[in-house]
Amino acid sequence: MSTRILLIAHAPLASALRDCALHVFPDCAPAVIAVDVLPDASPEDSLQAAQQLLGTPINQDTLVLTDVFGATPSNVAKRLVSGMQSRLIAGVNLPMLLRTVCYRHETLEVLTQRALSGGTQGVMQVACDNEPPLSS
């Protein structure tokens, strides 16, 4: 059984990231769940929405990816994972998610490390202002 991946982020980031993942890996739809935290939703409403989307089994390994540490989605996610077989990572980006989806059949511990490395390796400076233009 593969690890579930829950995205919980400020609206519409969670759904947008899920859509991007499905663009690259259309077969991952059942494994990737998105919860967009709306600006006017209470943390309790967001928590309840996430719990309903996760459904059962509650004991299935779940990697939870959230956007900003300390913000409402992160705080909701922290409450959500209490008592679950899960890991929670803040700072989600598309390279992290794609790496996670690609390796979702690995153990939760290994998948967590792959997510962290995918997220950090996906951030790099590609160009700078004083670079000469490429000649044709």
ChimeraX commands (.cxc) that place a marker at each C-alpha (Angstrom):
marker #1 position 0.00,0.00,0.00 radius 0.5
marker #1 position 1.37,3.43,-0.86 radius 0.5
marker #1 position 1.63,6.37,1.48 radius 0.5
marker #1 position -1.15,8.94,1.28 radius 0.5
marker #1 position -0.06,12.49,0.60 radius 0.5
marker #1 position -2.14,15.26,2.11 radius 0.5
marker #1 position -1.62,18.83,0.94 radius 0.5
marker #1 position -3.04,21.44,3.28 radius 0.5
marker #1 position -2.35,25.04,2.33 radius 0.5
marker #1 position -3.80,28.49,1.84 radius 0.5
marker #1 position -6.44,28.43,-0.92 radius 0.5
marker #1 position -5.95,27.69,-3.79 radius 0.5
marker #1 position -2.38,26.39,-3.36 radius 0.5
marker #1 position -3.20,22.85,-2.19 radius 0.5
marker #1 position -5.54,22.17,-5.12 radius 0.5
marker #1 position -3.18,23.84,-7.59 radius 0.5
marker #1 position -0.26,21.70,-6.44 radius 0.5
marker #1 position -2.41,18.58,-6.66 radius 0.5
marker #1 position -3.46,19.52,-10.21 radius 0.5
marker #1 position 0.21,19.94,-11.18 radius 0.5
marker #1 position 1.07,16.54,-9.71 radius 0.5
marker #1 position -1.80,14.91,-11.61 radius 0.5
marker #1 position -0.57,16.57,-14.81 radius 0.5
marker #1 position 2.74,14.70,-14.45 radius 0.5
marker #1 position 1.48,11.57,-12.66 radius 0.5
marker #1 position -2.21,11.08,-13.54 radius 0.5
marker #1 position -2.28,7.71,-11.78 radius 0.5
marker #1 position -1.59,9.30,-8.38 radius 0.5
marker #1 position -5.08,10.81,-7.99 radius 0.5
marker #1 position -6.25,8.43,-5.25 radius 0.5
marker #1 position -3.08,8.95,-3.21 radius 0.5
marker #1 position -2.96,12.77,-3.22 radius 0.5
marker #1 position -5.54,14.71,-1.21 radius 0.5
marker #1 position -5.79,18.51,-1.17 radius 0.5
marker #1 position -7.33,20.75,1.48 radius 0.5
marker #1 position -7.49,24.43,0.65 radius 0.5
marker #1 position -7.81,26.55,3.78 radius 0.5
marker #1 position -10.12,29.43,2.92 radius 0.5
marker #1 position -9.43,32.89,4.35 radius 0.5
marker #1 position -12.73,33.04,6.22 radius 0.5
marker #1 position -12.75,29.43,7.47 radius 0.5
marker #1 position -12.15,28.74,11.12 radius 0.5
marker #1 position -9.33,26.35,12.03 radius 0.5
marker #1 position -11.98,23.95,13.36 radius 0.5
marker #1 position -13.83,23.96,10.02 radius 0.5
marker #1 position -10.58,23.34,8.15 radius 0.5
marker #1 position -9.66,20.51,10.50 radius 0.5
marker #1 position -13.05,18.91,10.04 radius 0.5
marker #1 position -12.78,19.20,6.23 radius 0.5
marker #1 position -9.37,17.53,6.31 radius 0.5
marker #1 position -10.62,14.73,8.56 radius 0.5
marker #1 position -13.54,14.07,6.22 radius 0.5
marker #1 position -11.30,13.98,3.14 radius 0.5
marker #1 position -8.86,11.60,4.82 radius 0.5
marker #1 position -11.64,9.27,5.87 radius 0.5
marker #1 position -10.43,5.85,6.88 radius 0.5
marker #1 position -8.21,3.99,7.45 radius 0.5
marker #1 position -6.81,6.49,9.89 radius 0.5
marker #1 position -3.85,4.15,10.46 radius 0.5
marker #1 position -2.63,4.41,6.84 radius 0.5
marker #1 position 0.76,6.11,6.55 radius 0.5
marker #1 position 0.23,9.74,5.59 radius 0.5
marker #1 position 2.74,12.38,4.60 radius 0.5
marker #1 position 1.27,15.83,5.23 radius 0.5
marker #1 position 2.72,18.76,3.30 radius 0.5
marker #1 position 1.79,22.30,4.26 radius 0.5
marker #1 position 2.86,25.70,3.00 radius 0.5
marker #1 position 4.00,28.06,5.77 radius 0.5
marker #1 position 5.15,26.95,9.20 radius 0.5
marker #1 position 3.09,28.60,11.93 radius 0.5
marker #1 position 0.25,29.71,9.64 radius 0.5
marker #1 position -3.30,28.39,9.95 radius 0.5
marker #1 position -2.86,25.47,7.49 radius 0.5
marker #1 position 0.26,24.33,9.33 radius 0.5
marker #1 position -1.45,24.61,12.71 radius 0.5
marker #1 position -4.47,22.67,11.43 radius 0.5
marker #1 position -2.17,20.01,9.98 radius 0.5
marker #1 position -0.33,19.68,13.28 radius 0.5
marker #1 position -3.63,19.02,15.06 radius 0.5
marker #1 position -4.68,16.63,12.32 radius 0.5
marker #1 position -1.61,14.39,12.50 radius 0.5
marker #1 position -1.81,13.95,16.26 radius 0.5
marker #1 position -2.27,10.22,16.81 radius 0.5
marker #1 position -1.83,9.29,13.14 radius 0.5
marker #1 position 0.94,7.33,11.45 radius 0.5
marker #1 position 2.24,10.42,9.74 radius 0.5
marker #1 position 4.94,12.98,9.14 radius 0.5
marker #1 position 4.37,16.70,8.66 radius 0.5
marker #1 position 6.57,18.94,6.52 radius 0.5
marker #1 position 6.12,22.71,6.13 radius 0.5
marker #1 position 7.37,24.61,3.09 radius 0.5
marker #1 position 5.83,22.52,0.33 radius 0.5
marker #1 position 6.83,23.30,-3.24 radius 0.5
marker #1 position 6.24,21.55,-6.55 radius 0.5
marker #1 position 9.64,19.78,-6.73 radius 0.5
marker #1 position 8.99,18.38,-3.24 radius 0.5
marker #1 position 5.54,17.15,-4.21 radius 0.5
marker #1 position 6.69,15.57,-7.48 radius 0.5
marker #1 position 9.51,13.74,-5.69 radius 0.5
marker #1 position 7.04,12.57,-3.07 radius 0.5
marker #1 position 4.48,11.34,-5.59 radius 0.5
marker #1 position 7.18,9.55,-7.59 radius 0.5
marker #1 position 8.33,7.60,-4.52 radius 0.5
marker #1 position 5.00,7.22,-2.69 radius 0.5
marker #1 position 5.40,3.42,-2.47 radius 0.5
marker #1 position 8.42,3.74,-0.16 radius 0.5
marker #1 position 8.19,3.73,3.63 radius 0.5
marker #1 position 6.99,6.87,5.37 radius 0.5
marker #1 position 10.44,7.50,6.82 radius 0.5
marker #1 position 12.20,7.20,3.44 radius 0.5
marker #1 position 9.49,9.21,1.72 radius 0.5
marker #1 position 9.88,12.02,4.26 radius 0.5
marker #1 position 13.60,12.25,3.48 radius 0.5
marker #1 position 12.93,12.19,-0.27 radius 0.5
marker #1 position 10.40,15.01,0.13 radius 0.5
marker #1 position 12.88,17.14,2.08 radius 0.5
marker #1 position 15.66,16.58,-0.44 radius 0.5
marker #1 position 13.34,17.17,-3.39 radius 0.5
marker #1 position 12.16,20.43,-1.89 radius 0.5
marker #1 position 15.62,21.78,-1.19 radius 0.5
marker #1 position 17.23,20.52,-4.41 radius 0.5
marker #1 position 14.42,22.10,-6.41 radius 0.5
marker #1 position 15.38,25.60,-5.23 radius 0.5
marker #1 position 18.35,27.06,-7.07 radius 0.5
marker #1 position 19.57,30.20,-8.73 radius 0.5
marker #1 position 19.40,29.66,-12.48 radius 0.5
marker #1 position 20.58,33.01,-13.82 radius 0.5
marker #1 position 21.80,36.38,-12.64 radius 0.5
marker #1 position 21.74,39.92,-14.11 radius 0.5
marker #1 position 25.43,40.14,-14.94 radius 0.5
marker #1 position 25.49,36.95,-16.96 radius 0.5
marker #1 position 26.21,37.48,-20.66 radius 0.5
marker #1 position 23.38,36.47,-23.00 radius 0.5
marker #1 position 23.68,33.14,-24.78 radius 0.5
marker #1 position 24.89,33.54,-28.34 radius 0.5
marker #1 position 23.26,31.59,-31.12 radius 0.5
marker link #1:1,2 radius 0.2
marker link #1:2,3 radius 0.2
marker link #1:3,4 radius 0.2
marker link #1:4,5 radius 0.2
marker link #1:5,6 radius 0.2
marker link #1:6,7 radius 0.2
marker link #1:7,8 radius 0.2
marker link #1:8,9 radius 0.2
marker link #1:9,10 radius 0.2
marker link #1:10,11 radius 0.2
marker link #1:11,12 radius 0.2
marker link #1:12,13 radius 0.2
marker link #1:13,14 radius 0.2
marker link #1:14,15 radius 0.2
marker link #1:15,16 radius 0.2
marker link #1:16,17 radius 0.2
marker link #1:17,18 radius 0.2
marker link #1:18,19 radius 0.2
marker link #1:19,20 radius 0.2
marker link #1:20,21 radius 0.2
marker link #1:21,22 radius 0.2
marker link #1:22,23 radius 0.2
marker link #1:23,24 radius 0.2
marker link #1:24,25 radius 0.2
marker link #1:25,26 radius 0.2
marker link #1:26,27 radius 0.2
marker link #1:27,28 radius 0.2
marker link #1:28,29 radius 0.2
marker link #1:29,30 radius 0.2
marker link #1:30,31 radius 0.2
marker link #1:31,32 radius 0.2
marker link #1:32,33 radius 0.2
marker link #1:33,34 radius 0.2
marker link #1:34,35 radius 0.2
marker link #1:35,36 radius 0.2
marker link #1:36,37 radius 0.2
marker link #1:37,38 radius 0.2
marker link #1:38,39 radius 0.2
marker link #1:39,40 radius 0.2
marker link #1:40,41 radius 0.2
marker link #1:41,42 radius 0.2
marker link #1:42,43 radius 0.2
marker link #1:43,44 radius 0.2
marker link #1:44,45 radius 0.2
marker link #1:45,46 radius 0.2
marker link #1:46,47 radius 0.2
marker link #1:47,48 radius 0.2
marker link #1:48,49 radius 0.2
marker link #1:49,50 radius 0.2
marker link #1:50,51 radius 0.2
marker link #1:51,52 radius 0.2
marker link #1:52,53 radius 0.2
marker link #1:53,54 radius 0.2
marker link #1:54,55 radius 0.2
marker link #1:55,56 radius 0.2
marker link #1:56,57 radius 0.2
marker link #1:57,58 radius 0.2
marker link #1:58,59 radius 0.2
marker link #1:59,60 radius 0.2
marker link #1:60,61 radius 0.2
marker link #1:61,62 radius 0.2
marker link #1:62,63 radius 0.2
marker link #1:63,64 radius 0.2
marker link #1:64,65 radius 0.2
marker link #1:65,66 radius 0.2
marker link #1:66,67 radius 0.2
marker link #1:67,68 radius 0.2
marker link #1:68,69 radius 0.2
marker link #1:69,70 radius 0.2
marker link #1:70,71 radius 0.2
marker link #1:71,72 radius 0.2
marker link #1:72,73 radius 0.2
marker link #1:73,74 radius 0.2
marker link #1:74,75 radius 0.2
marker link #1:75,76 radius 0.2
marker link #1:76,77 radius 0.2
marker link #1:77,78 radius 0.2
marker link #1:78,79 radius 0.2
marker link #1:79,80 radius 0.2
marker link #1:80,81 radius 0.2
marker link #1:81,82 radius 0.2
marker link #1:82,83 radius 0.2
marker link #1:83,84 radius 0.2
marker link #1:84,85 radius 0.2
marker link #1:85,86 radius 0.2
marker link #1:86,87 radius 0.2
marker link #1:87,88 radius 0.2
marker link #1:88,89 radius 0.2
marker link #1:89,90 radius 0.2
marker link #1:90,91 radius 0.2
marker link #1:91,92 radius 0.2
marker link #1:92,93 radius 0.2
marker link #1:93,94 radius 0.2
marker link #1:94,95 radius 0.2
marker link #1:95,96 radius 0.2
marker link #1:96,97 radius 0.2
marker link #1:97,98 radius 0.2
marker link #1:98,99 radius 0.2
marker link #1:99,100 radius 0.2
marker link #1:100,101 radius 0.2
marker link #1:101,102 radius 0.2
marker link #1:102,103 radius 0.2
marker link #1:103,104 radius 0.2
marker link #1:104,105 radius 0.2
marker link #1:105,106 radius 0.2
marker link #1:106,107 radius 0.2
marker link #1:107,108 radius 0.2
marker link #1:108,109 radius 0.2
marker link #1:109,110 radius 0.2
marker link #1:110,111 radius 0.2
marker link #1:111,112 radius 0.2
marker link #1:112,113 radius 0.2
marker link #1:113,114 radius 0.2
marker link #1:114,115 radius 0.2
marker link #1:115,116 radius 0.2
marker link #1:116,117 radius 0.2
marker link #1:117,118 radius 0.2
marker link #1:118,119 radius 0.2
marker link #1:119,120 radius 0.2
marker link #1:120,121 radius 0.2
marker link #1:121,122 radius 0.2
marker link #1:122,123 radius 0.2
marker link #1:123,124 radius 0.2
marker link #1:124,125 radius 0.2
marker link #1:125,126 radius 0.2
marker link #1:126,127 radius 0.2
marker link #1:127,128 radius 0.2
marker link #1:128,129 radius 0.2
marker link #1:129,130 radius 0.2
marker link #1:130,131 radius 0.2
marker link #1:131,132 radius 0.2
marker link #1:132,133 radius 0.2
marker link #1:133,134 radius 0.2
marker link #1:134,135 radius 0.2
marker link #1:135,136 radius 0.2
view
